[in-house]
Amino acid sequence: MPVFELTSRISFPPPEFAESSGLLAIGGGLEPDRILAAYQKGIFPWFDNFSPYLWWSPDPRMVLFTKNLHISKSLKKSIKKHKFSVSFDKNFEYVIKMCARIRTNKNEETWITEEMENSYIKLHEMGYAHSVEVWNGSKICGGLYGVSIGSVFFGESMFTLEPDASKTGFVYLVRQLEKWNFPIIDCQVKTDNLKRFGAVEIPRKEFLGYLKELTEKNPAVYGKWCLDDNLEVI
């Protein structure tokens, strides 16, 4: 399959035209409207400082059905100690910057370039991008962020400074999304960590069917998010 070159017009080729690697298109820009349009079509940006804009739609797709969340015994035990507190949308900018910084400090490649940070901060200001902060006292020791459209959450990245911090935040997020009737979280590509939480791979065609139903017809939860006070996590 050819890789499509995007223009200034916000438009994407059908995801089914992606290469076997999942690469679909190159170029365009990182305008918030383009990113939102991409997510709704099962496409996401993923590149580094040394490459052009790259847009992907892998097949199969890793997803987590919120009702199928698996929490290990050790993580349950850790959460029950109440070492951490969790919040939503208290400091999005810090979370996304830390997700990038942690990888850089480990000499790992990161797709969270400065331009990417700025685009997602704009999405947060628009009410689409959300962060989860995990606190130990007055310090954020872990977190994650992603984008919400309709009743689908598109996970992007997480970081942790203490054992179980980001995992705890993820559990709180999934439980809250389940309560808000979000049936699915897009995890993009397979990782062992997400697999341990119960995430599975499904055919791209099936994933696109979920997107059409859940991003177009279901009500959205926009603006700043806040955890329910009576949320049952364990």
Helices and strands as residue ranges (DSSP letters): E 4-6, G 15-17, E 23-27, H 32-40, E 44-45, E 54-56, E 61-65, G 66-68, H 73-80, E 85-88, H 92-105, H 114-126, E 129-136, E 139-149, E 152-160, H 165-179, E 184-188, H 192-196, E 200-202, H 204-216
